[in-house]
Amino acid sequence: MAPPREAIELITGLGEWLRLGLELFGMVAIGAGAVAAVSGMVRARLDAHSVSFTAARLTLARYLVLALEFQLAADVIETAVAPDWTTIGRLAAIGTIRTALNYFLGREMARERAEMRAG
């Protein structure tokens, strides 16, 4: 027996709101990361320290990794709500790209942390 149409519409609506919220959190994470990176550079400059672009990049990269996770979660919810082959294919492509971005950002962050510790 199929679930009532109202239940399906309710679940679909909730899924869309959840997806929208996750996308919003991703955007907020990117904005917060940009503010944190720039404010760190400004504070360093005002304290008469040399500005470390590596530290700013690491700060921004941490927020970007978080934002990518929120965006990927939103894409998974979108696919769960409307599972057609086009959406599934788009999720596979976006998931692959975002996973690769996370991987390379993580590697770059580890390398730059090691460089900062070394000197």
MOHUUR-V847444 format. One record per residue. RES is the residue in one small letter. PSI is psi in degrees with one decimal (* if undefined). D_CENTER is the distance of its C-alpha to the mean C-alpha in whole Angstrom. Layout:
BEGIN
res;psi;d_center
RES;PSI;D_CENTER
RES;PSI;D_CENTER
END
This chain:
BEGIN
res;psi;d_center
m;131.7;39
a;147.0;36
p;152.9;34
p;146.1;35
r;-37.2;34
e;-39.1;33
a;-41.7;31
i;-43.1;29
e;-38.5;28
l;-47.4;27
i;-41.8;25
t;-44.3;23
g;-43.7;23
l;-39.9;21
g;-40.8;19
e;-41.1;18
w;-40.2;18
l;-43.8;15
r;-45.6;13
l;-42.8;14
g;-41.7;13
l;-40.5;9
e;-38.9;9
l;-44.1;10
f;-38.6;8
g;-44.3;5
m;-40.9;8
v;-40.2;9
a;-41.8;7
i;-45.0;7
g;-43.4;11
a;-38.7;12
g;-40.7;11
a;-43.5;13
v;-44.1;16
a;-42.5;16
a;-46.8;16
v;-42.2;19
s;-34.7;20
g;-41.0;21
m;-41.3;22
v;-44.2;25
r;-43.6;26
a;-41.1;26
r;-41.9;29
l;-29.5;30
d;10.1;31
a;26.8;33
h;159.2;31
s;143.5;29
v;126.7;26
s;106.3;24
f;-26.9;21
t;-45.1;20
a;-40.5;19
a;-41.5;17
r;-39.5;15
l;-41.3;15
t;-50.0;14
l;-39.8;11
a;-38.9;10
r;-43.5;9
y;-36.7;7
l;-39.9;5
v;-43.9;5
l;-44.7;4
a;-41.1;2
l;-37.1;2
e;-43.5;4
f;-43.0;5
q;-39.8;5
l;-40.2;7
a;-40.2;9
a;-39.9;10
d;-37.4;11
v;-43.4;13
i;-42.9;15
e;-41.4;16
t;-37.0;18
a;-33.4;19
v;-40.0;21
a;75.6;22
p;76.6;22
d;166.5;24
w;-32.1;24
t;-44.9;23
t;-40.9;19
i;-42.5;20
g;-41.2;20
r;-41.0;17
l;-41.7;15
a;-43.9;16
a;-47.6;16
i;-41.8;12
g;-41.5;12
t;-46.1;14
i;-46.2;12
r;-36.1;9
t;-42.4;10
a;-43.0;13
l;-45.1;10
n;-43.1;9
y;-50.1;13
f;-35.3;14
l;-42.8;12
g;-42.8;13
r;-44.4;16
e;-40.2;16
m;-42.9;15
a;-42.3;18
r;-44.0;21
e;-34.1;20
r;-43.4;20
a;-40.2;24
e;-38.7;25
m;-39.2;25
r;-36.4;26
a;-25.0;29
g;*;30
END
